[in-house]
Amino acid sequence: MIENYLIKIVSVFAFMTIGTFAFGGDIEVDMLNKRDDGAKMVYSLDIIDAKAGQNITWLPTSKGHNVEFIAGPDSAELPKKSKLGKEVTLSFDVPGVYLYQCTPHKSMGMIGLVVIDGNTNNKDAIAANKKVKGKSKKKLEKLISELN
C-alpha cells in the first residue's frame, strides 16, 4: 500500500518536472532605443536561450524597430522580416544558433542571437556571416565568445 502511494508521488513529481522543462514559459524581448546599462539601439536580451517550439515575442518600444533573421542552422527556414514597430512572436524547431538584426539599426549594433536547445554547433558559420556590418561586427564577436 505504501509502495503504491510512493510510486504515485514519484510519478506525479516526474511528470511535473518533465513538463516544466518541455513546456517552458514564453520569452519576451523588448526592442529598445536605450537599455538600462546605457547601450543604445539594442534588444533587451542579446542572447536568447530557448527550447524548440518555445514562443519568443519581440515587443517594440518605439515604431522604428523590427526583427530580421539573417542566418541560422543549414536545415532551418528563416522567418520573414517583421514590420517596423510591430510585435512579432516566433518559435523555432531546428536546434542551433540564429542571428537576427533590426533592419534600420543593423550597423549600430542592434543584433541578437537565439540559441535553440543549447545547440551551438553552427556558431562558427554564424560568426563568419558577411551580412553583419558596422558596430554589429564587433558585437557579434563578443556574443559568439559568450556561447559555450
Summary of the structure (lengths in Angstrom):
residues: 148
radius of gyration: 18.4
end to end distance: 47.6
largest distance: 68.6
contacts: 425
relative contact order: 0.16
helix: 30%
strand: 27%
